[in-house]
């Protein structure tokens, strides 16, 4: 059976058009080589929401019968290429508390390719990517994350650059010339054709052996069986919170033990507890109630509940007291407050380093969904140095 499957893992809403364009072009190009295919989205168990990891698939076959047999499944059980259009997703994905945290390479088959858009090196990405039982390849298309909105598409050539790289890492799917012919028909843009060809030449590929990567066990939970389900419709209320860390002072909200929101964010807040005025605004305005009130009436952000929306930074009246920093800069969800309490000097040095990174990463290169401004893309080009690809 000659069936090739590709998944595109993206941030819900913000990269939907990008992912759809990639898969649609794959299917259109397949027809030029006498193949048959289909593209479809999959949002997990929820409607597509801001930043929630979601997937698009493109499945290509030589014959209709082969394609139909594959599509009898809910989704492909394995794919030849997993395309990741936001490198912070390399930490793992959770659609909407359905299966816990799914490793980014969960569906990548043996000998397949994990294709990532990133400015990071393969070594940096491998710190986040969970270990796999099978060998595969890690391919990198150099470039910053491409974000738009629900009704907006930022045409920065990310889609065609990924397609050029796809031709290189998965030659059994389609030829580079086929992608170029299809892109020419769809856009009639010579610059895009150049971007496609350049990406084919410049994509970097690194072999990954079993056991390489992040050894951390992904978060998971046991789903209730049918015998444990209650009759009728039952909506359990959330219990009222208790004191901070179980103590008598402060306040800590009760949170769903199964639903972790950290795979949703591309940025996280870092907090300067020394300059906090205890105004309460971050605690009150946080849409996910991720701030805990400490006994000193400071506010510690629970990084398993934070979705990275940036509201806290926006409402904070003190400059640099709360700063949103790219998620790539972090390797855990540890408490910042605990760090500060145990080692104030060490924490302040750590905080200064993170804020310095945030101030350098201006424009869309550092500010992802929810953080756009006019001229941001031009600033990104100046920083990343990929202007000749766009």
C-alpha positions in Angstrom: 0.0 0.0 0.0 1.5 3.4 -1.0 0.0 5.8 1.4 1.8 8.8 2.8 0.4 10.9 5.7 1.4 14.3 7.0 0.2 16.1 10.1 0.5 19.8 10.8 0.5 20.7 14.5 -0.5 24.3 15.1 -1.9 26.8 17.5 -5.7 26.9 17.4 -7.2 29.9 15.5 -3.9 31.8 15.2 -2.3 29.3 12.7 -5.4 27.7 11.3 -5.1 29.3 7.8 -1.4 28.6 7.7 -1.9 24.9 8.4 -4.9 24.6 6.0 -2.9 26.2 3.2 0.0 23.7 3.7 -2.3 20.6 3.6 -4.5 22.0 0.8 -1.4 22.6 -1.4 -0.1 19.1 -0.7 -3.4 17.6 -2.0 -3.5 19.8 -5.0 0.1 19.0 -5.9 -0.6 15.3 -5.5 -3.2 15.4 -8.3 -0.4 16.6 -10.7 1.4 13.3 -10.1 -1.7 11.2 -10.6 -2.2 10.6 -6.9 -5.3 11.1 -4.8 -5.5 12.7 -1.4 -7.6 14.6 1.2 -6.9 17.2 3.9 -8.9 17.6 7.1 -8.6 19.3 10.5 -8.9 17.7 13.9 -9.5 19.8 17.1 -9.5 17.0 19.7 -12.6 17.0 21.9 -13.3 20.7 21.8 -14.0 23.6 19.5 -10.8 25.2 18.3 -9.7 27.8 20.8 -7.0 30.5 21.2 -3.6 28.8 21.3 -4.9 25.3 22.0 -2.9 22.8 20.0 -4.8 21.5 17.0 -4.0 19.4 13.9 -4.5 19.3 10.2 -3.8 16.2 8.2 -3.0 15.5 4.6 -3.2 11.9 3.4 -2.0 11.0 -0.1 -2.4 7.6 -1.8 -1.9 6.1 -5.2 -5.4 4.6 -5.4 -8.8 5.6 -4.1 -9.3 2.3 -2.3 -6.0 2.8 -0.4 -7.1 6.3 0.6 -10.6 5.1 1.8 -9.0 2.4 3.9 -6.8 4.9 5.7 -9.7 7.4 6.2 -11.8 4.8 7.9 -9.7 5.7 11.0 -10.4 8.8 13.1 -6.9 10.0 12.2 -3.8 8.4 11.0 -2.2 6.2 13.7 1.3 7.2 12.3 2.6 9.8 9.9 5.6 10.1 7.7 6.1 13.8 8.6 5.0 15.8 11.6 5.1 19.5 10.7 5.4 21.8 13.8 4.7 25.4 12.9 5.4 26.7 16.5 8.5 25.3 18.1 7.1 25.8 21.6 4.8 22.9 20.8 7.9 20.7 20.9 7.2 20.5 24.6 4.1 18.4 23.9 0.5 19.0 23.0 -2.8 18.7 24.8 -6.0 19.4 22.7 -8.4 20.0 25.6 -7.6 17.7 28.6 -8.4 14.7 26.5 -5.4 12.5 26.8 -2.9 14.4 28.9 0.3 15.6 27.3 1.0 14.0 23.9 4.7 14.0 22.8 5.1 16.0 19.7 6.6 13.0 17.9 3.9 10.6 19.1 2.7 9.9 15.6 6.0 10.2 13.8 6.8 6.8 12.4 10.1 5.0 12.4 12.4 6.7 9.9 9.9 9.6 9.6 10.6 13.3 10.1 9.7 15.9 12.6 9.8 19.2 10.6 10.0 22.3 12.8 9.9 26.0 12.0 12.4 27.5 14.5 15.3 29.8 15.1 16.7 27.3 17.6 19.3 24.6 17.0 18.5 20.9 17.0 20.2 20.5 20.4 18.0 23.2 21.9 14.8 21.6 20.5 15.8 18.2 21.7 15.8 19.5 25.3 12.0 19.7 24.9 11.1 16.9 22.5 10.3 13.7 24.4 12.2 10.5 23.8 10.9 8.1 21.1 11.2 4.3 20.9 12.1 4.6 17.2 14.7 6.5 15.2 13.5 9.5 13.2 14.9 12.8 11.7 14.6 16.3 13.1 14.5 18.9 10.3 14.5 22.6 10.9 13.2 25.4 8.6 15.0 28.5 9.9 12.4 31.1 10.7 10.3 32.7 13.5 6.8 31.6 14.3 4.1 32.8 12.0 1.0 34.0 13.8 -2.1 35.7 12.5 -5.7 35.8 13.7 -8.9 34.0 13.0 -9.8 36.1 10.0 -6.3 37.2 9.1 -3.5 35.4 7.3 0.1 36.7 7.5 1.5 35.8 4.2 5.2 35.6 5.1 6.1 32.6 3.0 6.1 30.2 5.9 3.7 27.8 4.1 5.8 27.6 0.9 9.1 27.3 2.8 7.7 24.4 4.7 6.5 22.8 1.4 10.0 23.2 -0.1 11.5 21.5 3.0 8.9 18.8 2.8 10.0 17.9 -0.7 13.5 17.4 0.7 12.7 15.4 3.8 9.9 13.3 2.3 10.8 12.8 -1.4 8.5 9.7 -1.7 5.5 12.1 -1.2 5.9 14.6 -4.0 8.7 16.2 -6.1 9.9 19.7 -5.5 8.9 20.7 -9.1 5.4 19.5 -8.4 5.1 21.8 -5.4 6.5 24.7 -7.3 4.1 24.2 -10.3 1.2 24.1 -7.9 2.3 27.2 -6.0 2.7 29.0 -9.3 -0.8 28.2 -10.3 -2.3 29.2 -7.0 -0.3 32.4 -6.4 1.6 33.4 -9.6 4.2 34.8 -7.3 7.9 34.4 -8.4 9.2 35.3 -5.0 7.3 32.5 -3.4 8.7 30.1 -5.9 12.2 31.3 -4.9 11.4 30.8 -1.2 10.2 27.2 -1.9 13.4 26.3 -3.8 15.7 28.0 -1.2 14.1 26.2 1.6 14.6 22.9 -0.2 18.3 23.6 -0.3 18.7 25.1 3.2 16.6 22.8 5.5 18.8 21.1 8.0 18.3 17.5 9.0 19.6 15.7 12.1 19.1 12.0 12.8 17.6 11.2 16.2 18.2 7.9 17.8 15.8 6.1 20.3 16.3 7.5 23.8 17.5 10.9 22.7 15.6 13.9 24.0 13.6 14.9 27.1 13.3 11.8 29.4 10.5 13.3 31.4 7.3 11.2 31.6 4.5 13.2 29.9 1.6 14.1 32.1 -1.2 11.6 31.8 -4.2 10.2 33.7 -6.5 7.2 33.7 -9.8 7.8 32.0 -12.9 6.7 34.0 -14.5 3.5 32.8 -18.2 3.2 32.0 -18.8 1.6 35.5 -17.6 4.8 37.1 -19.8 7.2 35.2 -22.8 8.7 37.0 -26.3 8.6 35.8 -27.9 11.6 34.1 -25.9 14.8 33.4 -23.6 15.6 36.3 -21.6 18.8 36.4 -19.5 18.8 39.5 -18.8 22.1 41.1 -15.2 23.2 41.9 -14.4 23.2 45.6 -13.5 26.5 47.1 -9.8 27.2 47.5 -7.7 26.9 50.6 -4.8 28.7 52.2 -1.5 29.0 50.3 0.2 25.6 50.0 -2.3 24.2 52.4 -1.5 26.7 55.1 -3.9 29.0 57.0 -2.8 32.3 55.3 -3.0 33.4 51.7 -5.2 31.7 49.1 -4.8 29.0 46.5 -7.5 28.2 44.1 -8.7 24.6 43.6 -7.9 23.5 40.0 -8.8 20.6 37.8 -6.2 17.9 38.4 -6.6 16.6 34.8 -6.6 19.8 32.8 -3.2 21.4 32.4 -3.0 24.5 30.3 0.7 24.9 29.8 0.8 23.4 26.3 -1.4 26.4 25.2 1.1 29.1 25.8 4.0 30.5 23.7 5.0 33.0 26.4 4.9 33.0 30.2 5.0 35.7 32.8 8.1 36.3 35.0 7.5 38.2 38.2 9.6 40.7 40.2 8.4 40.1 43.7 10.6 42.9 44.9 8.7 45.6 43.1 5.2 44.2 43.4 2.9 46.7 45.1 0.3 44.0 45.9 -2.4 45.9 43.9 -4.2 42.6 43.2 -4.8 43.4 39.5 -3.0 40.4 38.1 -4.9 38.1 40.5 -8.3 39.6 39.7 -7.9 40.0 36.0 -6.3 36.6 35.2 -8.9 34.7 33.1 -7.7 31.3 34.3 -7.2 32.1 38.0 -3.6 31.0 37.9 -2.3 33.3 40.5 -2.0 32.1 44.1 -2.0 34.6 47.0 1.0 34.0 49.3 1.1 34.7 53.0 2.9 38.1 52.3 0.0 38.9 49.8 2.3 38.5 46.8 1.1 36.6 43.8 2.7 33.4 42.5 1.6 32.2 39.0 0.9 28.5 38.8 2.6 27.5 35.6 0.5 24.4 35.1 -2.6 26.7 35.0 -1.2 29.6 33.0 -2.2 29.7 29.3 0.2 32.6 28.5 -2.4 35.2 27.5 -0.5 38.2 28.8 -3.4 39.9 30.6 -1.4 40.1 33.8 1.5 42.0 32.2 -1.0 44.3 30.5 -2.8 45.3 33.7 0.2 45.5 36.0 0.9 49.2 36.7 4.6 48.7 37.7 7.2 48.6 34.8 8.9 45.2 34.4 7.1 43.8 37.5 5.5 41.2 35.2 7.1 40.5 31.9 6.0 38.0 29.2 9.0 35.9 28.0 9.2 33.4 25.2 8.3 29.9 26.4 11.5 28.6 24.7 13.5 30.1 27.6 12.1 27.6 30.1 12.4 23.9 30.8 10.0 23.4 33.7 6.9 24.7 35.4 8.5 25.3 38.8 7.2 28.0 41.2 9.0 31.4 40.8 7.9 32.3 44.3 9.6 29.3 45.8 12.8 30.2 43.8 12.7 33.7 45.1 12.1 32.7 48.7 14.9 30.2 48.7 17.5 32.3 46.8 16.6 35.9 46.4 19.9 37.0 44.8 19.9 34.0 42.4 16.3 34.6 41.5 16.9 38.3 40.7 19.8 37.4 38.5 17.6 34.8 36.7 14.8 37.4 36.4 17.1 40.0 34.9 18.3 37.5 32.3 14.8 36.6 31.3 13.7 40.3 31.0 16.8 41.1 28.9 15.8 38.3 26.5 12.2 39.6 26.3 13.4 43.2 25.5 15.7 41.9 22.7 13.0 39.8 21.1 10.9 42.6 19.8 8.2 42.2 17.2 6.7 38.9 16.2 10.1 37.2 16.8 9.4 37.3 20.5 5.8 38.5 20.9 3.5 35.7 19.7 -0.2 35.5 19.5 -2.0 38.4 21.2 1.1 40.6 20.9 1.1 42.3 17.5 1.9 45.8 16.4 2.3 47.6 13.1 5.8 47.1 11.7 6.4 43.9 13.8 7.2 41.8 10.7 9.8 44.2 9.5 11.4 44.1 12.9 11.4 40.3 12.8 13.2 40.3 9.5 15.9 42.6 10.9 16.4 40.3 13.9 16.2 36.9 12.2 18.2 37.7 9.1 15.9 35.7 6.8 14.8 38.5 4.5 16.2 36.8 1.4 13.8 33.9 2.0 10.7 36.1 2.2 
